[in-house]
Amino acid sequence: MDMVEQDTIRLPLLDGEDGRKERRDAVKNRAHILATAEQLFAERGVFQVNMADIATAAGVGKGTLYRNFVNKGELCLALLDTQMIKFQNERLAQMQQMAAQRVPAMTQLDAFLDALVYFTDAHLPLLCEAQREGLLRDRENDDLQMPHFWQHLTVSGLLKTAVNEGDLPPDLDIPYMADAILAPLKADLFRFQREVRQFSLERISAGLRLLAAGLRSR
């Protein structure tokens, strides 16, 4: 009877250990897949690599790959996580410093948009793949997972502060204007401007910041 009771107690503990091992293995697999994809993208280019290439190079079955990432766009979005967090932290630190120095919100917006242009260009292939799979669309209750959500929140906050500072009219439609300012930074339009229009980053940045500055004329 004692042996039965001991075995009964041990079984859930063993199951728990197995579960933790499975989770550790899943995390390890995911990290390995991401590292492999990042290397392939660097060697061949994002657009030239497909999911089968990634599975083969990572030495995993397609089932394992698709359990971790539904499609290539989702994988690209996962690769952006670290870079996006770094960018956000840098911009927040910059804006906090500027705010402490009483730099006007519109000047802060100018600096933010300039940095965002260069960030978008640096990660454009990954953003294009994510957009192609529909992962950058704003969806109800899912906005917090979208890269553009934080950008929209930041631009909206700076516009609201500028209104409070008297630099912008009090009746400004802030949600619409934030969308309008960020629209040229959507991956497909940005790629068109860079590859078809052959616009330089300096030109895109200057034009975008001019659009935002034009709100003052109202």
C-alpha positions as CSV (number, residue, x, y, z in Angstrom):
1,M,0.0,0.0,0.0
2,D,2.9,2.3,0.9
3,M,4.5,1.6,-2.5
4,V,1.3,2.4,-4.3
5,E,0.9,5.7,-2.5
6,Q,4.5,6.7,-3.2
7,D,4.1,5.9,-6.9
8,T,0.9,7.8,-7.0
9,I,2.7,10.8,-5.5
10,R,5.6,10.6,-7.9
11,L,3.7,10.3,-11.1
12,P,2.5,13.9,-11.3
13,L,6.0,15.1,-10.4
14,L,7.5,13.1,-13.3
15,D,4.8,14.4,-15.6
16,G,5.7,18.0,-14.5
17,E,9.4,17.4,-15.2
18,D,8.6,16.0,-18.7
19,G,6.4,19.0,-19.3
20,R,9.1,21.4,-18.4
21,K,11.6,19.5,-20.6
22,E,9.2,19.7,-23.5
23,R,8.8,23.5,-23.0
24,R,12.6,23.9,-22.8
25,D,13.0,21.9,-26.0
26,A,10.3,24.0,-27.7
27,V,12.0,27.2,-26.7
28,K,15.3,25.8,-27.9
29,N,13.8,24.7,-31.2
30,R,12.3,28.1,-31.7
31,A,15.5,29.9,-31.0
32,H,17.4,27.6,-33.3
33,I,14.9,28.1,-36.1
34,L,15.1,31.9,-35.7
35,A,18.9,31.9,-35.7
36,T,19.0,29.7,-38.8
37,A,16.5,31.9,-40.6
38,E,18.4,35.0,-39.7
39,Q,21.6,33.5,-41.2
40,L,19.9,32.4,-44.4
41,F,18.3,35.8,-44.8
42,A,21.7,37.5,-44.4
43,E,23.3,35.2,-46.9
44,R,20.5,35.0,-49.6
45,G,18.1,37.8,-48.8
46,V,14.7,37.5,-47.1
47,F,12.7,37.3,-50.4
48,Q,14.9,34.5,-51.8
49,V,14.4,32.1,-48.8
50,N,11.2,30.0,-48.2
51,M,10.0,28.0,-45.3
52,A,11.3,24.7,-46.8
53,D,14.8,26.2,-47.0
54,I,14.6,27.2,-43.3
55,A,13.4,23.8,-42.2
56,T,16.2,22.0,-44.2
57,A,18.9,24.3,-42.9
58,A,17.7,24.0,-39.3
59,G,17.4,20.3,-39.5
60,V,13.8,20.2,-38.4
61,G,10.7,18.8,-39.9
62,K,8.2,21.0,-41.6
63,G,5.7,20.1,-38.9
64,T,8.0,21.5,-36.2
65,L,8.6,24.6,-38.2
66,Y,5.0,25.3,-38.7
67,R,4.1,24.6,-35.1
68,N,6.4,27.4,-34.2
69,F,5.6,29.8,-37.1
70,V,2.4,29.6,-39.1
71,N,4.1,31.3,-42.1
72,K,7.2,33.2,-43.1
73,G,5.7,36.5,-42.2
74,E,5.2,35.4,-38.6
75,L,8.8,34.2,-38.4
76,C,10.0,37.6,-39.8
77,L,7.9,39.4,-37.2
78,A,9.5,37.3,-34.4
79,L,13.0,38.3,-35.7
80,L,12.0,41.9,-35.4
81,D,11.2,41.6,-31.7
82,T,14.7,42.3,-30.4
83,Q,15.3,45.1,-32.8
84,M,12.0,46.7,-32.1
85,I,12.5,46.7,-28.4
86,K,15.9,48.2,-28.7
87,F,14.5,50.9,-31.0
88,Q,11.7,51.7,-28.6
89,N,14.0,52.0,-25.6
90,E,16.4,54.3,-27.5
91,R,13.5,56.5,-28.7
92,L,11.9,56.6,-25.2
93,A,15.2,57.6,-23.6
94,Q,15.7,60.3,-26.2
95,M,12.2,61.8,-25.8
96,Q,12.6,61.7,-22.0
97,Q,15.8,63.6,-22.2
98,M,14.3,66.1,-24.7
99,A,11.2,66.6,-22.5
100,A,13.4,67.2,-19.5
101,Q,15.2,69.9,-21.5
102,R,11.7,71.4,-22.4
103,V,12.1,70.6,-26.1
104,P,8.8,71.2,-27.8
105,A,6.8,68.1,-28.8
106,M,6.8,69.0,-32.5
107,T,10.6,69.0,-32.4
108,Q,10.5,65.6,-30.6
109,L,8.2,64.3,-33.3
110,D,10.6,65.5,-36.0
111,A,13.4,63.5,-34.4
112,F,11.2,60.5,-33.9
113,L,10.1,60.4,-37.5
114,D,13.6,60.8,-38.8
115,A,14.7,57.8,-36.7
116,L,11.7,55.8,-37.8
117,V,12.5,56.2,-41.5
118,Y,16.0,54.7,-41.0
119,F,14.7,51.9,-38.8
120,T,12.0,51.0,-41.4
121,D,14.7,50.9,-44.2
122,A,17.0,48.7,-42.1
123,H,14.3,46.1,-41.5
124,L,12.2,46.6,-44.7
125,P,12.4,43.0,-46.0
126,L,11.2,41.6,-42.7
127,L,8.4,44.2,-42.6
128,C,7.4,43.5,-46.2
129,E,7.0,39.7,-45.5
130,A,5.0,40.4,-42.4
131,Q,2.7,42.8,-44.2
132,R,2.3,40.4,-47.1
133,E,0.9,37.8,-44.7
134,G,-1.5,40.4,-43.3
135,L,0.3,40.5,-39.9
136,L,0.7,44.3,-39.8
137,R,-3.0,45.1,-40.2
138,D,-4.7,46.6,-37.2
139,R,-7.2,44.1,-35.9
140,E,-9.6,44.4,-33.0
141,N,-8.0,43.4,-29.7
142,D,-4.8,42.6,-31.4
143,D,-3.2,46.0,-31.9
144,L,-0.8,45.6,-29.0
145,Q,1.0,42.9,-31.0
146,M,1.5,45.0,-34.1
147,P,4.8,46.9,-34.6
148,H,2.8,50.0,-35.8
149,F,0.8,50.2,-32.6
150,W,3.7,51.7,-30.6
151,Q,4.6,54.0,-33.4
152,H,1.0,55.3,-33.6
153,L,0.8,55.6,-29.8
154,T,4.0,57.7,-29.8
155,V,3.0,60.0,-32.7
156,S,-0.5,60.5,-31.1
157,G,1.0,61.3,-27.8
158,L,3.4,63.9,-29.2
159,L,0.6,65.5,-31.3
160,K,-1.6,65.7,-28.2
161,T,1.3,67.3,-26.2
162,A,1.8,69.8,-29.1
163,V,-1.9,70.7,-28.9
164,N,-1.5,71.3,-25.2
165,E,1.6,73.4,-25.8
166,G,-0.4,75.6,-28.3
167,D,1.7,74.5,-31.3
168,L,-1.3,72.8,-33.0
169,P,-4.9,73.7,-33.1
170,P,-7.2,72.3,-30.3
171,D,-9.6,70.7,-32.8
172,L,-6.9,68.6,-34.5
173,D,-8.1,65.1,-35.3
174,I,-5.2,63.3,-33.7
175,P,-6.0,59.7,-34.5
176,Y,-6.5,60.5,-38.2
177,M,-3.4,62.7,-38.4
178,A,-1.3,60.0,-36.7
179,D,-2.4,57.5,-39.3
180,A,-1.8,60.0,-42.1
181,I,1.7,60.8,-40.9
182,L,2.7,57.1,-40.6
183,A,1.1,56.0,-43.8
184,P,4.2,56.5,-46.0
185,L,6.1,54.2,-43.6
186,K,3.9,51.2,-44.4
187,A,6.3,48.6,-45.8
188,D,4.8,48.3,-49.3
189,L,4.7,52.0,-49.9
190,F,8.1,52.6,-48.4
191,R,9.6,49.9,-50.6
192,F,7.9,51.5,-53.7
193,Q,9.5,54.8,-52.8
194,R,12.9,53.3,-52.3
195,E,13.1,50.8,-55.2
196,V,10.8,52.3,-57.8
197,R,10.8,56.0,-57.1
198,Q,14.5,55.8,-56.1
199,F,13.9,58.2,-53.2
200,S,16.8,58.6,-50.8
201,L,16.3,58.2,-47.1
202,E,17.1,61.9,-46.6
203,R,14.4,62.8,-49.1
204,I,11.8,60.5,-47.5
205,S,12.6,61.8,-44.0
206,A,12.5,65.4,-45.1
207,G,9.2,65.0,-46.8
208,L,7.6,63.1,-43.9
209,R,8.7,65.7,-41.4
210,L,7.5,68.5,-43.6
211,L,4.0,66.9,-43.6
212,A,4.0,66.9,-39.9
213,A,5.3,70.4,-39.6
214,G,2.5,71.6,-42.0
215,L,0.0,70.9,-39.3
216,R,1.1,74.1,-37.6
217,S,-0.1,76.2,-40.5
218,R,-3.7,75.6,-39.4
